[in-house]
Amino acid sequence: MDRKSQSRERLRPVDLARGHGLSTQAIRNYEEAGILPAAGRTSHGYRTYTSLHAAALRAFLALVPGHGHKTATSIMRAVNQGAAEEAFRLIDESHAQLLEDRRTLQAVESALRDLDPTTACEPGVGSEPGAVSGPGGTFIGPLAGKLGIQPATLRKWERAGLVRPRRDPLSGYRLYDEADVRDARLAHQLRRGGYLLEQIAPLIAQVRAAGGLEPLEAALCEWRGRLCARGRAMLTGAAELEAYLRERG
């Protein structure tokens, strides 16, 4: 069957739905959302679709894994409205976000590699009296001195949730345990890489949830795998979208 014959073939909603494990209601919803072109109607008012609608559905479903449902919907809506340039802009934004996510991952991996396995801090001068290393932790002065930053910076990081020191029961001064020192060093590396506190906070939380740096390696590997899967999904989506654009003529 040639392309012209296919374009004249009438498809019911159930014909589109079955091939993709969807419900007929989902097909109608996609049409109403602008993901599919408007359906034709029979003399009795029933929807009819063609190979063009089938191509649109394939394109949308291929775009979702790489771009997400919301962006994939916007891309298809733009194409169906004849605004291909807007669709390409949305695709470019998704690729830019993927690149930014890759850079974030690389920054985290670099920060972890740069961390000194020794977390002990040398005595230093702090803004709080008696700010020296104490039993079971390090005070703010030695930690700030070791990192080459001001104690005020550590207080700012504390307010942002990057470090969570406890208070020494005798002096009331901030006391940073081994995990706090690790988090402070990781935050310091990421700040040097130009990352904002609000970008660093969720990464620090992930380190805590993993129980330290070593278990985080598995999470980083999984993160890397997800980024690769997204990149490949974007290629698949691009191929199906191009096929749909050719079908539209």
C-alpha positions as CSV (number, residue, x, y, z in Angstrom):
1,M,0.0,0.0,0.0
2,D,1.5,3.4,-1.0
3,R,1.6,6.5,1.1
4,K,-1.4,8.1,-0.6
5,S,-3.5,5.0,0.0
6,Q,-2.4,4.9,3.6
7,S,-3.3,8.5,4.1
8,R,-6.9,7.8,2.9
9,E,-7.3,4.8,5.2
10,R,-9.7,5.4,8.0
11,L,-8.7,4.3,11.5
12,R,-10.9,4.1,14.5
13,P,-9.8,5.3,18.0
14,V,-9.5,1.7,19.0
15,D,-7.1,1.0,16.0
16,L,-4.7,3.7,17.3
17,A,-5.1,2.7,20.9
18,R,-4.5,-1.1,20.5
19,G,-1.1,-0.8,19.0
20,H,0.3,1.2,21.9
21,G,-1.5,-0.4,24.8
22,L,-3.7,2.8,25.3
23,S,-7.3,3.3,25.9
24,T,-9.6,4.9,23.4
25,Q,-10.2,7.6,25.9
26,A,-6.5,8.4,26.0
27,I,-6.6,8.8,22.2
28,R,-9.5,11.3,22.5
29,N,-7.6,13.1,25.3
30,Y,-4.5,13.4,23.1
31,E,-6.6,14.9,20.4
32,E,-8.2,17.4,22.7
33,A,-4.8,18.4,24.1
34,G,-3.5,19.1,20.6
35,I,-1.1,16.2,20.5
36,L,-2.9,14.7,17.6
37,P,-4.4,16.7,14.7
38,A,-8.1,17.1,14.7
39,A,-9.9,13.9,13.8
40,G,-12.3,13.6,10.8
41,R,-15.9,12.7,11.5
42,T,-18.2,10.2,9.9
43,S,-21.7,11.2,8.9
44,H,-22.8,9.8,12.2
45,G,-20.3,11.9,14.1
46,Y,-17.8,9.2,14.9
47,R,-14.1,10.1,15.0
48,T,-11.9,8.8,12.2
49,Y,-8.1,8.9,12.0
50,T,-5.5,8.3,9.3
51,S,-1.9,7.3,9.1
52,L,-1.0,11.0,9.9
53,H,-2.6,10.6,13.3
54,A,-0.8,7.3,13.8
55,A,2.5,9.1,13.0
56,A,1.7,11.9,15.4
57,L,1.0,9.4,18.2
58,R,4.2,7.5,17.5
59,A,6.1,10.8,17.6
60,F,4.5,11.9,20.9
61,L,5.1,8.6,22.7
62,A,8.7,8.6,21.5
63,L,9.3,12.2,22.7
64,V,8.0,11.6,26.2
65,P,10.9,9.5,27.6
66,G,13.5,12.1,26.6
67,H,11.6,15.3,27.1
68,G,8.9,14.5,29.6
69,H,5.1,14.5,29.1
70,K,4.7,18.3,29.4
71,T,7.4,19.3,27.0
72,A,6.5,16.5,24.5
73,T,2.9,17.8,24.6
74,S,4.1,21.4,23.9
75,I,6.3,20.2,21.0
76,M,3.4,18.3,19.4
77,R,1.0,21.1,19.9
78,A,3.4,23.5,18.3
79,V,3.9,21.3,15.3
80,N,0.2,20.7,14.8
81,Q,-0.3,24.5,14.9
82,G,2.2,25.0,12.2
83,A,4.8,26.5,14.6
84,A,7.7,24.2,13.9
85,E,10.2,26.8,15.0
86,E,8.7,26.8,18.5
87,A,8.8,23.0,18.6
88,F,12.5,23.1,17.7
89,R,13.2,25.7,20.4
90,L,11.6,23.5,23.0
91,I,13.7,20.6,21.8
92,D,16.8,22.8,22.1
93,E,15.9,23.7,25.7
94,S,15.6,20.0,26.6
95,H,19.0,19.3,25.1
96,A,20.4,22.3,27.0
97,Q,19.0,21.0,30.3
98,L,20.4,17.5,29.6
99,L,23.9,19.1,29.0
100,E,23.5,21.1,32.3
101,D,22.6,17.9,34.1
102,R,25.7,16.2,32.7
103,R,27.8,19.1,33.9
104,T,26.3,18.9,37.4
105,L,27.1,15.2,37.5
106,Q,30.7,15.9,36.4
107,A,31.0,18.6,39.0
108,V,29.8,16.2,41.8
109,E,32.2,13.4,40.6
110,S,35.1,15.9,40.4
111,A,34.3,17.2,43.9
112,L,34.2,13.7,45.3
113,R,37.6,12.9,43.7
114,D,39.1,16.0,45.1
115,L,38.0,15.4,48.7
116,D,40.9,14.6,51.0
117,P,40.1,11.3,52.7
118,T,41.5,12.8,55.9
119,T,38.8,14.8,57.6
120,A,40.7,16.0,60.7
121,C,41.2,19.7,60.9
122,E,44.1,21.6,62.2
123,P,43.6,24.1,65.0
124,G,42.7,27.6,63.8
125,V,41.4,30.9,64.9
126,G,37.7,31.3,64.9
127,S,35.2,34.0,65.8
128,E,33.9,32.0,68.8
129,P,35.9,31.9,72.0
130,G,37.7,28.6,72.6
131,A,37.2,27.6,68.9
132,V,39.6,24.7,68.8
133,S,39.1,21.0,68.1
134,G,37.2,19.3,70.8
135,P,36.4,15.7,71.7
136,G,34.0,14.1,69.2
137,G,34.2,17.0,66.7
138,T,35.7,20.2,65.3
139,F,34.8,23.7,66.2
140,I,34.0,26.3,63.6
141,G,37.4,28.1,63.6
142,P,39.6,25.0,62.7
143,L,37.1,23.9,60.0
144,A,36.9,27.3,58.4
145,G,40.7,27.6,58.6
146,K,41.2,24.2,57.0
147,L,38.9,25.1,54.1
148,G,40.3,28.6,53.7
149,I,37.0,30.3,54.3
150,Q,35.5,32.6,56.9
151,P,33.4,31.2,59.8
152,A,30.6,33.4,58.6
153,T,30.5,31.3,55.4
154,L,30.0,28.1,57.4
155,R,27.1,29.8,59.3
156,K,25.6,30.7,55.9
157,W,25.9,27.1,54.8
158,E,24.3,26.0,58.0
159,R,21.3,28.2,57.3
160,A,21.1,26.7,53.8
161,G,21.1,23.2,55.3
162,L,24.5,22.2,53.8
163,V,26.0,21.5,57.3
164,R,24.2,20.6,60.5
165,P,26.6,21.0,63.4
166,R,25.4,20.2,66.9
167,R,26.2,22.4,70.0
168,D,28.9,21.5,72.4
169,P,27.1,20.8,75.7
170,L,29.8,22.6,77.8
171,S,30.5,25.7,75.7
172,G,27.5,25.9,73.4
173,Y,29.8,26.4,70.4
174,R,29.1,24.7,67.1
175,L,30.7,21.3,66.9
176,Y,31.2,19.6,63.5
177,D,31.5,15.8,63.4
178,E,33.1,13.8,60.7
179,A,30.0,13.8,58.5
180,D,29.7,17.6,58.9
181,V,33.3,18.0,57.8
182,R,32.7,15.8,54.8
183,D,29.6,17.8,53.8
184,A,31.5,21.1,54.3
185,R,34.3,19.9,52.1
186,L,32.0,18.7,49.4
187,A,30.1,22.0,49.5
188,H,33.3,23.9,49.3
189,Q,34.4,22.0,46.2
190,L,31.0,22.6,44.5
191,R,31.0,26.3,45.4
192,R,34.5,26.6,43.8
193,G,32.9,25.1,40.7
194,G,30.4,27.9,40.6
195,Y,27.3,26.1,41.9
196,L,24.7,27.9,44.0
197,L,23.7,26.9,47.5
198,E,20.2,25.8,46.3
199,Q,21.9,23.6,43.8
200,I,24.3,22.1,46.3
201,A,21.7,21.4,49.0
202,P,20.0,18.4,47.3
203,L,23.3,16.9,46.5
204,I,24.4,17.1,50.1
205,A,21.1,15.5,51.1
206,Q,21.8,12.6,48.7
207,V,25.2,12.0,50.3
208,R,23.6,11.9,53.7
209,A,20.9,9.5,52.5
210,A,23.5,7.3,50.9
211,G,25.3,7.1,54.2
212,G,28.6,8.6,53.0
213,L,30.6,9.0,49.8
214,E,31.3,5.4,49.1
215,P,27.7,4.3,48.8
216,L,27.1,7.4,46.6
217,E,29.1,5.8,43.8
218,A,26.2,3.5,43.0
219,A,23.9,6.5,42.9
220,L,26.2,8.4,40.6
221,C,26.4,5.4,38.3
222,E,22.7,5.2,38.2
223,W,22.5,8.9,37.6
224,R,24.9,8.6,34.7
225,G,22.8,5.8,33.3
226,R,19.7,7.8,33.4
227,L,21.3,10.7,31.5
228,C,22.5,8.3,28.8
229,A,19.1,6.8,28.5
230,R,17.6,10.3,28.2
231,G,20.0,11.2,25.5
232,R,19.2,8.1,23.5
233,A,15.5,8.6,24.0
234,M,15.9,12.1,22.6
235,L,17.4,10.6,19.5
236,T,14.5,8.1,19.1
237,G,12.0,11.0,19.6
238,A,13.8,13.1,17.0
239,A,13.6,10.3,14.5
240,E,9.8,9.8,15.0
241,L,9.2,13.5,15.0
242,E,11.0,13.9,11.7
243,A,8.9,11.1,10.2
244,Y,5.8,12.9,11.4
245,L,7.0,16.1,9.9
246,R,7.6,14.4,6.5
247,E,4.1,12.8,6.8
248,R,2.6,16.2,7.3
249,G,4.4,17.3,4.1
